[in-house]
Amino acid sequence: MTFGFAPSAATSMASSVSTDSANRLARMLEPAEWAAAGIPLLRSPREVVSGLHARHRPTPATAVVAVLDHEERLTASASFARRSVAADGWEFRNALLSNLRRVIPHDLRRRTPVRTAVLLYCRDGDERWTEEDGAWMWGLRDACTLHGLRCGAYITLTHGGWQVLGEGRGGRRPSSTSAPSALADTVVEHDPYPLRTAGGAVEPLRRTAAR
């Protein structure tokens, strides 16, 4: 006959919470890891940021995922609100993948990705990296792999302006509190491909004029 003690409910709960926290920490990327991942640099980050800001008008806790072609022209984009859950790269990956599937077919049949996905996240706070940013980075990288895209820049939009994390490039406008520029202020490029957004609208491709 053997004797033992069953773990209390409190002990089991504490163990579960500890395991969940460890898993979430594993699903985020530190700035150094992101910088070492070989993320391609945007040629005109201000144009990309201003164009997405004008098109989607993000407010804090809004993510905008966009797909760029090999010439850095916007092919498709979608915006969505962040769910009020703990910062978890797995949750963010699923949200990004779901929205990518809504606006653009996957490129999994290609041997090498030709299109690049970038993520603009509007949030409170300053430009410094947070664990939430790390979870978005992990989610973007994984979503790109599963959709056959190249992982591109992760950009934060705060009250102080925009910042391409891992690159040190940024600007004061647009910011999370600034009024977006009108799309009419953009320069229209003659291109046969329509732009698809999550709202189902089809517009000519445009690139924002540098400010």
Disulfide bonds with the S-S distance in Angstrom:
none
